[in-house]
Amino acid sequence: MSQKPFTVGGIGAQPSLDDVVKIAQGGLVALDAAGAERIKKESPAPKSFQPEAFTAGPGPAPADAALLDAAQTRAVLATRLLTVMNGRSGVRLQVADFLTQLLNKPGLLPALPALPTDAAVLSQLADACHGAGAALQQQQPAGSGAAASPHTAAEHPHAAAAAGGPLAEALAAAGVAAPSLSAAERAVLSSGASAAAGVGALAVAGGRRLLSAATAAAALSVEALGASTKAYEAEVVEAAGYKGAMGVADELQGLLEGSKRADTFKDKSGDPGALAAFTAAPQRLGALSEALAGAYTAVRSEVQSGALAPKGTTVLSAPSPLLPSSLVELSRALLAAARDALARARAVAAPPGQEPAPPGSGPAATAAAVSEAVAAAEGRLAAAQRAVVAVGGAMLEDVTALPSVQAALAATGALQAALEAVALEAVAAVVALRALEGPPAPPAAEAAAEAAPAAAAPAAADGKGGKGGDAKGKKERKGGAAGVVLGKGTALVRAYVERAAAGMAGAKDGVLVVPPLTPASSSDAASSASSLPAAWCGACQALQPHGAALAKFLDELRAVVEANQTRRKPKVPKGARDFLPEQMAIRERAFAAITGVFKRHGAVSIDTPVFELRETLMGKYGEDSKLIYDLADQGGEILSLRYDLTVPFARFVAVQGITNIKRYHIGKVYRRDQPQMARGRFREFFQCDFDIAGSYSAMVPDAEVVAVLVEILSELRLGQFEVKLNHRGLLDAMLAIAGVPAQKFRPICSAIDKLDKEPWEVVRAEMVGDKGLPEEVADTIGQFVVLRGEPMALLAKLSAPDHPLAQHPQGKAALDDLKIFFEMLQAMGRLGPVTLDLSLARGLDYYTGVIYEADMDAHVEEEVPVADLAAALKQRLAAREARLAAAAAADGGSAAPEAAAAAAEPATPASQ
């Protein structure tokens, strides 16, 4: 079946990094017909085309010049073609056709130099459009044998590239004409970061697969050593709050599900850091996951960008500085993960705290072979690290420098070094597990073992055999230590790695037999130990990130892990809760009562998205902005879950151009806080908002909002409640009279706000000790905050001409507002539960007038010490039934009519 080409330039197309990788691996491309027509219309007419003055360079590059390999060159061509077809650059269709033919016809890839900057690489690509430069020589991998080393180029997916003959000759032989370029077209093709994005796409896509392989290898090492998995439990990892670490820990647990080998090792080394590579695996691999996410976003942005027409020969858009920095961070994370993989390989081969094996023995030979391989891998890591340091140094030396291609090549080197480290870790774990299980029994021995129980059957019938003997026979047939039970995921990983490693090492039946399974003679031990590099090479090939075999295996492994996860006990996410049908019935009746009050006051309902642009929410909540839930960047707008309903309402009013509205909104909001379930503090919860926007007479909206609050709490019939109320103007005037500096108003407000939880002595100590207030200033504040009482009476006292608040301009204005406010509430019959309380404080700037909160009465809180509304209502119903039953028993049944009346009473949220 012929390969279906990837279509480039479709309207609205969003190419992915995987698309670039497929093209880099030899995939064909085709121009979208509609896109091609658009490019043709937007480019200059053929008659007006003016080719640039171009002089070819000195000739083909030197044979020892560093070049991009075939896959990297194809990735650069693909990315450049995507940006040309997705943009409005004015580049002619002939140029896009030429790039397509370079990708589709064999032997036409131009030799592109592996230089630090995009401009240097892409300038050579522009030269190729004139037919200049050399063609890339197709490299044939050398044969590999059992003794091959993973450090030879033959085992690497990207063999060293070399320049071939002149590109012009290859084009002529293929019947392809170079289109030439105008000066503007050269400016377009030479600009941007397509070279770095193409090379980086391979590194990032490979890194994502290698992360899964590294996690699988780490789980296999846990099995081989029997290491503790306590550090992978959800409550341990969630305490740190790193998203990447949580995902890795969950995957590790899924791989290890069903294991009886994990958590069996007792570390007697006395060194707390001996097993740090095991306990820190979620954090280290999680950091790699986060680095991959950042690099993926930066590379994808370039791949999906569109080239713009220059102004003359001046390019209008500059490449993003995030690309090289994100690739450097990816390289660092890859190298750190590789170091941990090698540390785990060492620990598996020579467990910490255990006596070393006798010299010359099989275990000693194995440990020596692993140690030698680790040293070789560390040399590769050191070379990759030097490349990363060189890029980082260049960026620090010149902060405006953008060595993006150099950063992408460094990430490629780090990826290859990490691959070898992960492969070595996997092989070391397979060797250790094979040593635990013992050598597989020969076929003849297996047949004899199967026949033995049948011969012993008469003895069992005699009563001389029985269960014990049969069980012993089964254990012997399994090979002694065959009681090692691996997790379902790690068993799959072990089989995949061992099959590949044994095949390269020339072992039979796909079983990697190495010391200590071989005879103890020094020659045999040395021979088997020497097969470790070949086994390592086989594992490298099996774990190649861009290989089809690894992709297929990871799909199978993912299916096993997901199947294991479904068998694990599910749980509600932290800070959230489920609502049972009876709870939903109560909630629906409560919402109906609340909505009824809203509508009675003429409010209309609106709805807004559960997520908003992050820029809309940020900066509106002070320090609480850190509690906003940010959504993962998917390459479009940067979004966050709403923190409340007020800011979305303000955005709604601005967007819709509304001047006056009275609206209500009941919806869920989200806060990334540490939940306190017993106190009713959740990460997901409902808010019931009632807002009045527009121009109205003074205090009219404020009075109606508080009236709505009083009516709702009354209709819900939750018991005694109090609406504590203050005015921000009174609060500021009080602090000014006491002598608090203006810059300390907000911190002191925050301290006063704690008076409902802490006694005055504790709050005063915070003001003096932590906030730096003089004692006399704090004592003056104390004389104000104790004032609370019936609104009209206390207002009259505070409004007396000789009172300090009445003499302060801001205080006098606030008192005048409160007089109108309380008179309106009194006229509406809603002033009863309201208390004027000068200790009520709010520190945020958007509180400018009346501030208030509703509290259940103290004895009610003691009677029903629960936060959940449904639970509170249930308890109240149970308590009432108990009182009725007690009264009936005491009065000889006189309370029965009351109970019957209660039973006949229409269901309400309070009585249900």
N, C-alpha and C positions, 0 to 999 in steps of 0.2 A: 504494500500500500504506500503510495507516495505521501511525503510529508506535507501537511497543510501549512502554508506560510502564515506568518504573523502579520496582520494588517496594520500598517502604520499610517497615522494621520486621520483616523476617523473622527467625525464631529463629536465632541464631548468625550473622547477616549481618555482614559486615565491609565497609562501604562504603569506596570509595577516593576519592582526589582526582579521578580521572577521572570518577567518577560525579557528583560535585558539578559539574564543568565541563560535562558533558553536560546536566544540568538547567539550569545557568546559561545555556546556549546555546539554551534553548527546549524541552528535553526534558520530557515529561510524567511525572507521578508517580502512583502508586497505593499505597494502604495495604494491607499484607499482611493477609489475613483473620484468620489466627491471632494476629498481632500486635495487630490492632485489637480482637479479642475480649479479649486480655490487658489492654490499656489500659482497656477498658470495665469489666472486673471490678475493676481496681485503683483506679479513680477513684470519687469520692463518688457516692452515689445522687442522681438528679435532684432528689428532694425536699429533700435536705440541702444543695444548692448555695446558697451565699450570695454574690451578686455584690458586688464591692468598690464602695465609694463613689467614683464616677468623675465628674470634671468635664472636659469637653473643653477643649482649649487655645484660644488666641485665634483659630485659623483656619489656613488654608493657609500654608505657609512663604513668605517673600519670594521673588520671582522670581530674585533674584541669590544666594540661599542655595546653598551647595555641597551637592550630593546625590550619593548613590551612583547609578551608572548602572544600566540595566536588568539587565545581566549580573551585576553585583555584588549588586544587590538580590535577584535570583533565587538567587544562591549563598548569601546570608545566610539566606533563607527555607528553602532546602534543608537547610542545616546545622542550623538550629534544629529543623526537622521531624525530621531523623535523630536528634538527641539526645533529643528527646521520645519518639520511638517506640522507641529502643533502651534507654531507662532505665525507672525505676520512680518517676516523678515525681508521680503522682496527678493529672496534668493530664487533663481530660476528653477523650473521643474527639471531641467537637464542635470543640475547638480544633485538633486535628490535621487534621480534615476541612476546617476553614476555611483553614488554611495550604495544604492541598492544592489547594483551589479558587483561592486567590490565584495559585498557580503554573500551574494548568491553563487558567484562563479569561483571555482577553486583556483588557487594560485595567484589571486589578484590582491591579497591583503598588502597594504603598504607597510614598510618597516618604520615603525614609530619609535622615537627615542624615549627611554625611561628617564626623562628629565624632571626636575622638581615642580615646575609650574605648568599650568594648563596652556598658557600662551605658547610655550616652547613646543609642546606636543602637538597642539592643534594647528600651529603654523606649518608643521611638516605635513599634516593632513591637507591643508590648503594647497601646499606645493604639489601633493599627489593629484589634485584636480587639474593640474597642468601636465600630468604624466611624469613629473620629476620624482627623484628619489629611487629607492630600491624596493623590490618586492621582498616580503618576509619569506624566508626559507622554511619550508615545511619540515619539522623535526620528527623523525621516527624514533619512538622510544626504544632504547637498547633492551636486549633480552635480559631477564633477571632469573637468577637461580636461587637455590635454597639458602645459599650463604650471602645473598644480597643484603646490603645495609640500607636502612631507611634513609640514610643520609646521602645516597647517590641520586643523581638527577633522574635516573630511570624510573624510580618509584614515585616520583612526584607528578602530579597531574599537569603541571606547567613546566615542561622541559625548557632548558635555556634556549632562547630564540636567537636566530642569526639572520643577517641580511643576505639575500640572494642576488640575482642579477638585476639589472635596471627594470624599474616598474614599467617604463614605456614599452620595453620588449614584451613583457608579459601581457600588457593591454593589447598590443598589436596582435599577438598570437591568439588572444581570445576574441578578437574582433570588437573590442570596446574602445570607444573614442573618449579621450579626456575632454571635459566640457570647457576648460579654462574658467577663469574667474574675473569679475570686475573688482575694482578696489573696494567697493561696498560689500561685495560678497565675501571677500577675504576677511574684512573686518568682522562680519557675522560669524564665519566659520572659525576664526581664531579667538573669538571671545567666549566668555562663560566658563563653566567648569565641567564640560562634558567629559574631558579625559579623566579627571579625578572621579567623577560620578560613575563612569563606566567601570574603572578599576575598583572603585569602592563598592559598587553594586555586587561584584563577585565576592569581595571580602565580607560584606555584611550578610549577604544571603548564605554564604558558607558558614559564617559565624553563628547564624541562627540554628542551622542544623547541628553544628558542632556543639552548641550549648546543650541540645538534647542528648547527644552522644556522651558529652562530659558528665551530665547528670546520671545517665545510665551507668557509666563507668564508676562514678563515685558510689552508687548504690551497690555495684558489684564488689567494690573494695570493702564496703561495710559488711557484706556477706562473708568475704574471704577472711577478714579479721574477726568478725563477730562483734563489731564496734557497737557502741550505744547509739540508739536513735532518739534519745530524750530531747536532743537539741532540735529535732525536726518536728516536734509536736506543736500544734497550732498556737497554744497559749504562750509557748516560749518564743516562737518566731514573731507572733503578733505584738509582743511587748515592745519590740524594736520599731515596729511600724513601717518596715520597708516592703513595698509591694513586690519587688522582684524576689526577695528572700522568701516571702510567703508562697509564691508560685513554685519556686524550686523545692521548698520543703514539702509542699503538697505532692509534687511529682515524685520525690524520693520515697515518701510514704506509700504512694501508689505502687511503685516498683517493688517495694519490700513487703507488700501485703501478703500475708501467708507464710512469711519466713520464720523458721525456728532456729536459724543460725545467728541472726542479729541479736545484739544485747547479751551475748554469752562471754565476751572477752573481759577479763579482769586486768586492768592496767596496774601493774606493780612497780612501775618505773619511778613513781614519786615525782615525776615531772609534769606539771599542769599543762605544759604546751606540747607534750609528746603526741597527743591525738588532736591537736588544734586543726589540722587539715580536715579532719572528719567533722568535728563539731561546728566549724565555721563554713562548711560547704554551702548551706543555704545563703549565707551572707555574701560569700565570694562569688558563687555562681549567680546569685541575684544581682550583684553589682555588674556582672557581665551582661545579664539580661537588660538592665537599665542602660548600659552603654550601647548595646545593640539597638535599643529603641531610639536613643538619641541619634546615632549614626544613620539608622534607617530613615528617620524623618528628614535629616539633612540631605542624604543622597536622593531620596524620593522627590524632594522638592525640586532638585536640579533635573532629574529625569522627566518630571512632568511639566517643567517650565517650557515656555515658548520663546524662541528667539525673536527679537524685535529689529526692525529696520534701523540702521544707524543714521545719525544726522551727518551727512557727508561720509566721512570715514570714522566718526566718533561714535562709539557704542554707548547706548543710553543706560543700560543696566549693568551693574557690577556683580561679580560672583559673591556669594555669601561667605563671610569669614567663619561661619559655624561649621562648614564642611571640614576643613583641616583639623580644627580643634576637636570635633566629635570623633574623627577617625583616629586621632592620637589617643583620646580617652578609650576608644574601643581597643586599640593596641595594648594599652596598659592593662585593661581588664582581662584581655586574653592571656597576657603573660602572667598575671597574678593567678588566674585559674590554672595555668599550666604548672606553675610552681607547686600549687597545692596537689595537683595530680601526681607529680613526681614524689612529693612527700608521702602521699598515701601508698604509692608503689613501694617505697622503701619500708614503710611500716608493715605492709602485708608480707614482704619478703623476710623481714627481720622484726617481728613484733616487739615493741618496746617493753622492757621489764622482764624479758625472758632470756635465759642463758643462750649464748650463741652456739650454733651447731658445731660439733667437732670438726676440725680442719680435715679436708679430704672427703667428707661425707657428702651425700647427695644434697641435703639441705644447705650445706655450706657452699657448694658449687652453685646452687640456684641463687642464693643470696649474693654471691660474688658476681654472677652474671647479671642480675638485676641492677646491682650497684654500678657495674661498668656501663650498662645501658643508660642508667640515669645520668651518669657523668657525661655521656655522649649527648643526651638530650639537653642537659644543662648548657653544653657548649652551643647548641643550636639556639637555645633561649637567649644566651648572652649576646650572640650575634644579632638576633632580632631586636633585643633591647637596645643595643647600640644604634641601630637604625632609627628606633623611636626617639631616643635621646637626641639624635642629630636633628630630627624634625622639630622636636620641642625646643631645642636650643636655638634653631634658626628663627622660630616664631617669637621667642623671648628676646633675642638680640635685636630683631626688627619687628615691632609689634604690628606693623602694617603689612608684613610679608604674608603671602598666601601660598606656601609650598604644598598645595593640595594634592598634586600627583605623588609627590614624595611621601605625604602622609598616607595616601591610599596604598602605595607600595609597601610602606612600613607595616600597615595593617595586614597586608597579604602575607608578609614574612612572619608576623606574630601569629596569624592563623595557622600557617604551616607548622610552626614550632609548637603551638598548642595541640594541633592534631597529633603530632608525634608523642607528646607527653601523655595525652589521653589514651592513645593506643597502647603505650607502654604500661600505663596503669591497668588497663583492661587485661593485657596479657599476664601481668604479675598476679592479678586476682584469679584468673583462670588457672594458672599454675598452682597457686595455693589451694584452690578448691579441689583440683585434681589430686593433689597430695593428700588432702583430707579424706577423699573418697576411696583412694586406693586404685590400682590399675584395673581396667576392665577385664573381666574373666574371658579367657579364650573360648571359642565356640564349643570345643570338645569338653572343656571343663563345665561350661554351662549345661550341656546335655547331661553330663554325669550328675551334676547337682540337681537337675530336674528329676532324674531317675531315682535318686537316693530316697526321697520320701515315699515313693511307691514301694520300694523294697522294704522300707521300714514299717509299712502299713500293718502287716500281720502282728508285728510286735506291739503296735499301738492298740490293736484289737485285744491283745493279751492283757492289756493294762500296764504294759511296761513302757509304752511310748507316751502318747497323750499330747496335750496342747504345748507344753513347754518344749518338748523336742521339736515339734513342727515349727514353732516360732523361731527356735534357734537355727533350724535349717534354713528358714527364709532369710534370716539375717546374714548367715554365711553366704547364701547365694547372691545377696546384694553386694557383697564385697567388703565386709568388715565395717567400715565407717560410713556406709551408705545411708546412715540416718540423717545426713545433712539435708535438710529440707529448705530449699531456697524459696524466695518470693516468686510469684508467678511471672512478674516482669523481669526480675533479675535472672531467672532461669532461662528466659528467652534471650536475654543479652549474652549470657554465658555461652549458650549454644551457638549463637551467631559469631561471636568473636573466636571461639575455639575452633569452629569449622574453618574459618578463614586462616587463622594462625597455623593450624595443623596442616592445611593444604600447602601453604608456602614452605613449611618446615619439612615437607615430605612425609608426614606421619600418616599412618593408615587409619581408615575408618573415621577420619575427622576427629580423632582424640589426641590431644596434645600431651604426650608422655614425656616428662622432663624430670630431673631430680626433684624429690628423693625417690621417685618410683623406679628408677633404674638400679641395677646391681651396684654394690658399693665399690666396685673396682674403679680405680682412678681413671682408667682409660674410658670406660663407659660413661662415668659421670662427666668427664670433660667433654666427650662427644655430644652428650645430650645438652649440656649447658651451652655449648657453642651453637645449638640450634635456636637459642632464644632470639638472636638478632633476626633470623629468618622469620620466626613466628611474629616478632614485632613488625617486620615489614608487611606480613600478611594482614595484620590488624590495621596497619596504616591504610592499606588499600581498601579494606572493608569499611573503614570509617571516613573515606574521602568525602568531604562535605558536599561536593558537587556530583558524586557518583549516584547512579540510578539504584544500585544495590542498597545504599544507606537510606535513600528516600523511601524505598519499598519497606525496608525493615522498620524504620521509624513509624510508618503508618501502622504496621502490625503491632508494634510495641505500644503505640498510643491507644489502640483498640483494647489491648489487654489492661493497660493502666486505667482507662475509663471504665472498663467492666469491673475492675477491682474497686474503683471509687463508688460505684453504685451499690456495692455490697457493704461498704462502710456506713456506719450509722450517720444519717444526715443530721444536720443541725441548722438552727436559725442563725443567720449572720449576727455577729455581735452588734448590739445596739438596736436590733429590730425585734419584732414579735409577730406571731400569728394571732389571728382573731377567730375564735370558734363561733359557730352559728349563734349560740345564745348571747355571746358578746357582741356580735354584729347586730343582733336585734336591738340590744340596748343602745349601741352607738347610732344606729339609724334613727331611733326615736329621739335621742338627744340632738342629733343633727336636724331633725325635723322641727324640734322646738326652737333651736337656735335660728334656723332659716325663717321660721314663722315670725320671730321678732324682727329680723332684718327686713323682711318684706313689709311688715306692719309699719315700718318707718320709711317706706318708699324706696328702699335700696334695690338695685338691679344686680344681677349676677354676671360676672365675666370669668374668663379663664385665660391663663397664660401658660407658655411652655414650662415644663418641669426643669428645663435647663435654659440658661441664658448665656450670652457672650460673657466671657470671663471679665472683660474690661468693664462691663456694665455693673458687675457685682463688686469688683475689687475697690478698696478704698472707702467703702460705705459703712464698714462695721468696726473700724478701729483695729485693736489687737485681735478681735474675733475673726478678722479676715482669714487668719490661718486655719480656721475651722471649715472653710469652704471646700466642698468636694470638687476637685478638678477631674474632668473626663479625659480619657486618653486621646492624644492627638492623632487623628485619622487623616491628616493631610489637608483638612479644610479649615473651618473656623475653630478658634480655641474656645471651648465651652466649659461651663461648670454647672453643677446642680444648684438650684436656688436655695439660699440660706433662710429666706423668709418670703412673705408675700408682699411686703411693702415696697421694696426696691423694684421688683417686677411691675408693680402697679404704677410706680412713678415712670418707668420706661414706657408702659402702656399708654399713659396719659400723654407723654411727649410724642410718641410715634403716631398715635391716632389723632393728635391735635384737639384733644378734649379740653374744654374750658371749665365746665361744671359737671360733676357726677357724684352720686352717692351710690357706692357699690359695696357688695360683699363677695367674699371669696373663701371657700373652704377647700383646702388642698394640703398635700403633704410637702414638707420641707426637710432639708437634710443638713446635718452638721457633723463634721468629722471630729467629734469630741470623745472624751473617755466616758462611756455611758455609765450611769448609776441607775440600774433598773429599779431598785427598791425605792428610789426617790423620784421615780417618774422622769428620769433624764435619759433620752434615747437619741439615736443617730437619725432615725426616721420617725417623724411624728406629724400630726395634723396641726394646722393653725386655722383659726376662724377669724378672718379679717373683716372689719367694717370701717370704711374710710369715706371721708367727704372731701372732695377736691374742688377748689374754685374760690370765688370771692363771696364772702358772707359777712353779716354783721358780727361785731366782736363777741366771742365766746359762744355763739349759737352752735356751731358744729361741735365744740368741745362738750357742751352740756348735753347735746343729743347722744354723743358717743358714750358718755358715762351713763346716761339714762338707759341706753341699749344694754350696757353691761349689767346694770342692776336688774333689768327685766329678765335677761337670760338666766342669771343665777337664781332669780326668784322662781322662774318657771321650771328650771331643772330640779328644784326642791332638794338640794343637797344638804340643807341644814343652815345654821346661822353663818353669815358671812359679813365681812367688813370691807369697804372700799376705802383704802388709805389714799389720801390725795395731798399733793403739794404743788407748788409752782416754781419753775426753774428761776424765775426772777427773784422770788423770796430766798431761794437757796443761795444765789449769787450775792444778793444783798447781805445776807447773814454772814457769809464768809468775808465779804469786804468790811463789814462793821467790826468783825472779830480781829481783823488785821492780817488775813491770809493773803500772801502775794498772788497776783493774778495768774502767774504761771503754775501755781500749785492748786488752783481751783479743782481741776480734774482729778488729781491724785487724792485730794481730801474728800471730794465727792465719793470716790470709790471706797474710801474708808468709812464714811458715814453710812453708805449703802449696806454695810455689814451689821448695822445695829439690830436688824431683825433676827440675826443669828448669834451675835456676840454681845456681852454686856458692855456698858459704856467704858468701864475700866480698861477692857482689852482694846477697844477702838481708840481710846485716848492714848494708850501706850504706843499704838501703831503710829498715830499722828506725831507724837513727840519723838519716838525712837527711830522709826523708819522714814517718816516724811519730813522730819526736821523742823516741826513747828515749836515755837516757844510754849512753855507750859501755860502761861496766862492766856495765850491765843486759843489753845485747846480748851481751856476752862470756859472761855467766853462762848465758844461753839457749843459746849455742853449745856449752857444755860438756854440755848435756843432749841436744840434737838429734843429736849425733854417735853417741849410744848406739843400737846395733842389734845383734841377734844371735839365737841359738837361744833360743826362748821360755823354757824352764824355767831355763836357765843365767842368762840376763839377769834374769829375774824374781827368782831367788835373790839376785843381787847387789843389785838395787834394794830388796829386802825386808830387807836387813841393818839391824839396829837403829840403826846410826849413819848411815845414808844419809838425806839431806834429804827425799826423797820419802816414805820410811817414817815420818818424824817429822811429816809434814804430814797433818792429818786427812783431807782429801779425797784425797791421794795414797795414804794407807794403805788407805782404803776401796776405791780403784781397784785396788790391788795384790791385795787379798783377792779381789775379783771375778775378776781375771785368773788367780789360782791355781786357783780352781774351774773357770774356763773352759778353761785349758790341760789340766787333768787330764781333763776330759770329752773334749776332742778327742783326747788321747792314748789314752784308753780306746776311742774309736771308730776309732783308727788313721788319723786325718786331721791329725795335728799336723806331719807331715814338711815340707810346703811353707811352713809359717807362720813368719814372722819378726817378732819384736817390734821395732818401729821407732819411736823417739820423735820422729822428724821428720815423721811422718804427722799432718797437722792438718786439721781441718774447722772452719769458722767459724760455720756456721749454728746457731741455737739448738736446732733439733730433734735435733741430735746430742748425746745425753746420756750414752751409755755407750761400748761398743766401737765403734771405727771401723776400717775395713779397706778395702783395695783390692788387686786382683790385677794383677801385672805379668808380662809375658813376660820371660824372662831376656835380658840385654843382648846376648849373642852371637846369640840367636835373632832379635832385632829387626834386627841387622845382616844376617843371612842372608836374611830375608824383610821388606824395608822397604816393606810395603804395609799399608793399613788395611782393605781389603776382605777379609772372611773367605773368600769364594769364590776370589779371586785368590791369597790366601795358600795355600789348600789345593792349587790348581792348580800353584803354583810348587813346593810340596813334592813333589808327585807327579813333576813333571818332573825335579827335582833327584835324586830317588831313582832314577828310571830311568836318568839320566845316570851316576850312580855305579855302578849295576849293569852298564851297558854298558862303562864303563871297566874295571871289575874283570874282566869277561869277556874283554876284549881283552888285559889284562895277564896273566891266569892261563891263557890258552889255553882259555877256555870253562868254567873251574871255577865261575864264578858263575851258570851257566845254571840249575842246580837252584834257587838262591835266587830267581832271577827267576821261575821257574815257580811256586814256592811263593807269591811275592807276587801273581802273577796269579790264583792259585786262592784267595787270601785273601778272605773275605767283605768286601763293600764297606762301609766306614765313612767318616764324614766326614773322617777323617785320611788314609785311603788312597785315597779316590776321586779 
